[in-house]
């Protein structure tokens, strides 16, 4: 049998090392929000529970002292069943863990921050020939609240993180997204003006929305447009830059608009609530690249005709493919020019051009 406590301690230490080395990636506000989620997870709090600021600040001070001690430390190997594994060797580690109902996650997230977690497996599904693990209680995690991810050809849905993530999406939603959220909650029988109603029904909303996260990962796995090796090469060359942000956004948009992804799943199943939530949270560069999404939703609210959404998704997919071609062409030319700054200027100009046409 696996010593679960010892394993958890090993993973937590690597989580702390990653956070210690990469906390500087975030703005003061961004780091505060991630620390807030981590505090709630460590103390088993509901997403809406806010503790006294003095208590939280004391916890942050302890965390920062730990990070200072671990700064520049090497990631520890994972010892299991008398064997020692590289901490990123998820496949071999999980060959030992999954039969015992535990799943280990490791990889690189935005700005190439290493991320780790350990969770109890609630159940295993099969969707389009892919294994989907629905994960329950998390034994270890780092600063990143990731609702879902793909790893070793599998999709991992993290219910604890997804619950925090969804609450934050709702709580910090911009004014432009409020009408879409109101539509989704009304369709769910939840009164937006009553915060207690949303708290009571958050798990139900997550149950309805979880496949949006899952099908995004499925769309990424099935995406054949943006060559994975080229994409990884681009974000590896330009971490923490507008180039990485643009490349990730384009890949996300391809995942959501391709035949296997989120939006076509929503259309096939005619999931009005999921569509409303998706439109509510659809913002930033994605929204600038794909303004048709919210516009088509407004038509849909009046007509109830899913053809309006399907037409918009097809247009979004075409836009994403053109943006992918542009990204790759610019990257290759930047290599020929041997000028790393050239592509950043080109992408910056392209993004500013998108912003001149204000999305709905």
C-alpha positions as CSV (number, residue, x, y, z in Angstrom):
1,X,0.0,0.0,0.0
2,X,1.1,3.6,-0.7
3,X,1.9,5.7,2.3
4,X,-0.5,8.5,1.4
5,X,0.7,10.9,4.1
6,X,4.4,10.6,3.0
7,X,3.4,11.0,-0.7
8,X,1.3,14.1,0.2
9,X,4.2,15.7,2.0
10,X,6.5,15.1,-1.1
11,X,4.0,16.7,-3.5
12,X,3.3,19.6,-1.1
13,X,7.0,20.4,-0.9
14,X,7.2,20.6,-4.7
15,X,4.1,22.8,-4.7
16,X,5.8,25.2,-2.2
17,X,9.0,25.2,-4.3
18,X,7.1,26.1,-7.4
19,X,5.2,28.9,-5.6
20,X,8.4,30.2,-4.0
21,X,10.2,30.4,-7.4
22,X,7.3,31.8,-9.4
23,X,5.2,34.0,-7.2
24,X,6.9,36.9,-8.8
25,X,5.1,36.2,-12.1
26,X,1.9,37.7,-10.7
27,X,0.8,41.3,-10.0
28,X,0.2,42.2,-6.4
29,X,-3.6,41.7,-7.0
30,X,-3.1,38.5,-9.0
31,X,-1.0,37.0,-6.2
32,X,-3.5,38.1,-3.5
33,X,-6.3,36.3,-5.3
34,X,-4.3,33.1,-5.7
35,X,-3.2,33.2,-2.1
36,X,-6.9,33.7,-1.1
37,X,-7.9,30.5,-2.9
38,X,-4.9,28.6,-1.5
39,X,-5.8,29.7,2.1
40,X,-9.4,28.6,1.6
41,X,-8.3,25.2,0.3
42,X,-5.8,24.7,3.2
43,X,-8.5,25.6,5.8
44,X,-11.4,23.7,4.1
45,X,-13.5,26.8,3.6
46,X,-16.3,27.4,1.2
47,X,-15.5,29.7,-1.7
48,X,-17.6,32.5,-0.3
49,X,-16.1,32.4,3.2
50,X,-13.8,35.3,4.1
51,X,-11.8,35.1,7.3
52,X,-10.5,38.0,9.4
53,X,-7.8,39.8,7.5
54,X,-5.3,39.6,10.4
55,X,-5.6,35.9,10.5
56,X,-5.1,35.6,6.7
57,X,-2.1,38.0,6.8
58,X,-0.5,36.0,9.5
59,X,-0.9,32.9,7.4
60,X,0.6,34.7,4.4
61,X,3.6,35.7,6.5
62,X,4.2,32.1,7.4
63,X,3.9,31.1,3.8
64,X,6.3,33.8,2.6
65,X,8.8,32.6,5.2
66,X,8.6,29.1,3.9
67,X,9.0,30.4,0.3
68,X,12.1,32.3,1.3
69,X,13.6,29.1,2.8
70,X,12.7,27.1,-0.4
71,X,13.8,29.8,-2.9
72,X,15.8,28.1,-5.7
73,X,15.5,24.7,-4.1
74,X,15.4,21.7,-6.5
75,X,12.2,19.8,-7.0
76,X,12.2,16.6,-5.0
77,X,11.8,13.2,-6.6
78,X,8.7,11.2,-5.8
79,X,9.4,8.1,-3.8
80,X,6.8,5.3,-4.2
81,X,6.8,1.6,-3.4
82,X,10.5,1.5,-3.1
83,X,11.0,3.4,-6.4
84,X,12.1,6.9,-7.2
85,X,10.5,9.0,-9.9
86,X,11.2,12.3,-11.6
87,X,8.4,14.6,-10.3
88,X,7.1,15.2,-13.9
89,X,7.0,11.4,-14.7
90,X,3.2,11.4,-14.2
91,X,2.6,8.3,-16.3
92,X,4.7,5.9,-14.3
93,X,3.7,7.5,-11.0
94,X,0.0,7.1,-11.8
95,X,0.5,3.5,-12.9
96,X,1.1,2.9,-9.2
97,X,-1.5,5.4,-7.8
98,X,-4.6,5.1,-9.9
99,X,-5.3,1.4,-8.8
100,X,-5.5,2.8,-5.3
101,X,-7.9,5.6,-6.1
102,X,-5.4,8.5,-6.2
103,X,-4.2,10.6,-9.1
104,X,-1.1,12.8,-9.3
105,X,-0.8,15.8,-11.6
106,X,2.3,17.7,-12.8
107,X,3.1,19.9,-15.7
108,X,3.7,23.5,-16.8
109,X,1.1,26.2,-16.8
110,X,1.0,29.8,-17.9
111,X,4.4,31.5,-18.0
112,X,5.8,27.9,-17.8
113,X,5.1,27.8,-14.0
114,X,5.5,24.2,-12.8
115,X,2.3,23.0,-11.2
116,X,1.6,19.9,-9.0
117,X,-1.4,18.4,-7.3
118,X,-2.6,15.2,-5.7
119,X,-6.3,14.2,-5.5
120,X,-8.7,11.4,-4.7
121,X,-10.4,9.8,-7.7
122,X,-14.2,10.1,-7.5
123,X,-15.0,8.4,-10.7
124,X,-13.7,7.6,-14.2
125,X,-15.7,8.3,-17.4
126,X,-15.0,7.7,-21.1
127,X,-15.8,10.5,-23.5
128,X,-15.0,10.2,-27.2
129,X,-12.5,7.3,-26.5
130,X,-10.7,9.4,-23.8
131,X,-10.5,8.6,-20.1
132,X,-11.9,11.4,-18.0
133,X,-11.0,11.3,-14.2
134,X,-13.4,13.3,-12.0
135,X,-11.3,14.1,-8.9
136,X,-12.6,14.9,-5.5
137,X,-10.7,15.9,-2.4
138,X,-7.3,17.4,-3.1
139,X,-4.5,16.3,-0.8
140,X,-2.0,18.7,-2.3
141,X,-2.0,21.7,-4.7
142,X,-0.2,24.9,-5.4
143,X,-1.2,28.5,-6.1
144,X,-3.0,27.6,-9.3
145,X,-6.7,27.0,-9.2
146,X,-7.1,24.9,-12.4
147,X,-10.6,23.4,-13.0
148,X,-9.4,20.9,-15.6
149,X,-6.4,19.9,-17.6
150,X,-5.2,17.2,-19.9
151,X,-2.3,14.9,-19.0
152,X,-0.9,11.7,-20.7
153,X,-3.9,11.7,-23.0
154,X,-6.4,11.8,-20.2
155,X,-8.7,14.6,-19.0
156,X,-8.6,15.5,-15.3
157,X,-11.5,17.4,-13.8
158,X,-10.7,18.8,-10.4
159,X,-14.0,19.4,-8.6
160,X,-12.6,21.2,-5.6
161,X,-10.6,23.6,-7.7
162,X,-13.4,24.0,-10.2
163,X,-15.8,25.0,-7.4
164,X,-13.4,27.8,-6.3
165,X,-12.7,28.8,-9.9
166,X,-16.4,29.0,-10.8
167,X,-17.2,31.1,-7.7
168,X,-14.4,33.5,-8.6
169,X,-15.6,33.8,-12.2
170,X,-19.1,34.7,-10.9
171,X,-17.9,36.9,-8.0
172,X,-15.4,39.0,-10.1
173,X,-17.5,39.1,-13.3
174,X,-17.4,42.4,-15.2
175,X,-20.5,44.4,-15.8
176,X,-20.5,43.4,-19.5
177,X,-21.0,39.8,-18.5
178,X,-23.8,40.3,-16.0
179,X,-26.8,40.0,-18.5
180,X,-25.5,36.6,-19.7
181,X,-25.0,35.4,-16.1
182,X,-28.4,36.6,-15.1
183,X,-29.9,34.7,-18.0
184,X,-28.1,31.5,-17.0
185,X,-29.1,31.8,-13.3
186,X,-32.7,32.5,-14.1
187,X,-32.8,29.4,-16.3
188,X,-31.4,27.5,-13.4
189,X,-34.0,28.9,-11.0
190,X,-31.5,30.9,-9.0
191,X,-32.1,34.5,-8.0
192,X,-29.0,36.5,-8.8
193,X,-29.9,39.3,-6.3
194,X,-30.0,36.7,-3.5
195,X,-26.4,35.7,-2.7
196,X,-27.6,32.9,-0.4
197,X,-29.5,31.3,-3.2
198,X,-26.3,31.1,-5.3
199,X,-24.3,29.7,-2.3
200,X,-27.0,27.0,-1.8
201,X,-27.0,26.0,-5.5
202,X,-23.3,26.5,-6.4
203,X,-22.8,22.7,-6.6
204,X,-25.8,22.3,-8.9
205,X,-24.4,25.1,-11.2
206,X,-21.1,23.4,-11.2
207,X,-22.7,20.0,-12.1
208,X,-24.4,21.7,-15.1
209,X,-21.2,23.6,-16.1
210,X,-18.5,20.9,-15.5
211,X,-18.7,19.6,-19.1
212,X,-17.7,23.0,-20.4
213,X,-14.4,22.6,-18.7
214,X,-14.1,19.0,-19.7
215,X,-14.9,19.6,-23.4
216,X,-12.4,22.4,-23.5
217,X,-9.7,19.9,-22.7
218,X,-11.2,17.4,-25.1
219,X,-11.2,20.1,-27.8
220,X,-7.5,20.8,-27.1
221,X,-6.6,17.1,-27.4
222,X,-8.5,16.7,-30.6
223,X,-7.3,19.9,-32.2
224,X,-5.2,19.2,-35.3
225,X,-4.9,22.8,-36.5
226,X,-2.3,24.3,-34.1
227,X,0.6,21.8,-34.2
228,X,1.5,21.0,-30.6
229,X,5.2,21.0,-31.1
230,X,5.2,24.5,-32.8
231,X,2.9,25.8,-30.1
232,X,5.1,24.6,-27.3
233,X,8.2,26.0,-29.1
234,X,6.5,29.4,-29.3
235,X,5.5,29.6,-25.6
236,X,8.9,28.2,-24.6
237,X,10.6,31.0,-26.5
238,X,8.4,33.7,-25.3
239,X,7.2,33.0,-21.7
240,X,5.5,35.8,-19.7
241,X,4.9,37.8,-22.9
242,X,2.1,39.0,-25.1
243,X,3.3,36.4,-27.6
244,X,2.6,33.6,-25.1
245,X,-0.8,35.1,-24.2
246,X,-1.8,35.4,-27.8
247,X,-0.7,31.8,-28.6
248,X,-2.5,30.4,-25.6
249,X,-5.7,32.4,-26.4
250,X,-5.7,31.2,-30.0
251,X,-5.2,27.6,-29.0
252,X,-8.0,27.9,-26.4
253,X,-10.3,29.4,-29.1
254,X,-9.5,26.6,-31.5
255,X,-10.3,24.1,-28.7
256,X,-13.7,25.7,-27.9
257,X,-14.8,26.1,-31.5
258,X,-13.6,22.9,-33.2
259,X,-16.0,20.0,-33.8
260,X,-15.1,18.2,-30.6
261,X,-14.9,21.2,-28.3
262,X,-17.0,23.1,-25.8
263,X,-19.3,25.2,-28.0
264,X,-20.3,22.4,-30.4
265,X,-21.0,20.2,-27.4
266,X,-23.2,22.9,-25.9
267,X,-25.0,23.2,-29.3
268,X,-25.4,19.5,-29.7
269,X,-26.9,19.1,-26.2
270,X,-28.8,22.4,-26.4
271,X,-27.4,23.5,-23.0
272,X,-28.9,27.0,-22.6
273,X,-27.5,27.4,-19.1
274,X,-24.0,26.4,-20.1
275,X,-24.2,28.8,-23.1
276,X,-25.2,31.7,-20.9
277,X,-22.4,31.0,-18.4
278,X,-19.9,30.6,-21.2
279,X,-20.9,34.0,-22.8
280,X,-20.8,35.6,-19.3
281,X,-17.2,34.6,-18.7
282,X,-16.0,35.1,-22.3
283,X,-13.8,38.2,-22.1
284,X,-10.3,39.6,-22.8
285,X,-8.4,38.8,-25.9
286,X,-10.8,35.9,-26.7
287,X,-13.7,38.2,-26.8
288,X,-11.8,40.6,-29.1
289,X,-10.9,37.8,-31.5
290,X,-14.5,36.3,-31.4
291,X,-17.0,39.1,-30.9
292,X,-19.7,37.1,-32.8
293,X,-20.2,34.9,-29.7
294,X,-22.0,37.4,-27.5
295,X,-23.8,39.0,-30.5
296,X,-25.2,35.6,-31.6
297,X,-26.3,34.9,-28.0
298,X,-28.3,38.1,-28.0
299,X,-30.0,36.9,-31.2
300,X,-30.5,33.4,-29.6
301,X,-32.3,34.9,-26.6
302,X,-34.9,36.4,-28.9
303,X,-35.2,33.6,-31.5
304,X,-34.3,30.4,-29.5
305,X,-32.7,29.3,-32.8
306,X,-29.5,27.3,-32.2
307,X,-28.5,28.0,-35.9
308,X,-27.5,31.5,-34.8
309,X,-25.0,30.1,-32.3
310,X,-23.8,27.4,-34.8
311,X,-23.1,30.1,-37.5
312,X,-21.1,32.2,-35.0
313,X,-19.1,29.3,-33.7
314,X,-18.1,28.4,-37.3
315,X,-17.0,32.0,-37.8
316,X,-15.0,31.9,-34.6
317,X,-13.3,28.7,-35.7
318,X,-12.3,30.3,-39.0
319,X,-11.0,33.4,-37.1
320,X,-9.0,31.2,-34.8
321,X,-7.4,29.3,-37.7
322,X,-6.4,32.5,-39.4
323,X,-4.9,33.8,-36.1
324,X,-3.0,30.5,-35.8
325,X,-1.6,30.9,-39.3
326,X,-0.6,34.5,-38.5
327,X,1.1,33.4,-35.3
328,X,3.1,30.7,-37.0
329,X,4.1,32.9,-39.9
330,X,5.3,35.7,-37.6
331,X,7.2,33.2,-35.5
332,X,9.0,31.7,-38.4
333,X,9.9,35.1,-39.8
334,X,11.2,36.2,-36.5
335,X,13.5,33.2,-36.5
336,X,14.7,34.1,-40.0
337,X,15.3,37.7,-38.9
338,X,16.9,36.5,-35.6
339,X,15.0,39.3,-33.9
340,X,12.9,38.2,-30.9
341,X,11.5,41.7,-30.4
342,X,10.1,41.9,-34.0
343,X,7.3,39.3,-33.4
344,X,6.3,41.0,-30.1
345,X,5.8,44.3,-31.9
346,X,3.8,42.6,-34.7
347,X,1.5,40.8,-32.2
348,X,1.1,44.0,-30.2
349,X,0.0,45.9,-33.3
350,X,-2.4,43.1,-34.3
351,X,-4.0,43.0,-30.8
352,X,-4.3,46.8,-30.7
353,X,-6.0,46.6,-34.1
354,X,-8.6,44.2,-32.6
355,X,-9.3,46.5,-29.7
356,X,-10.2,49.3,-32.1
357,X,-13.3,47.3,-33.0
358,X,-14.9,47.1,-29.6
359,X,-16.5,43.7,-29.0
360,X,-20.0,43.3,-27.8
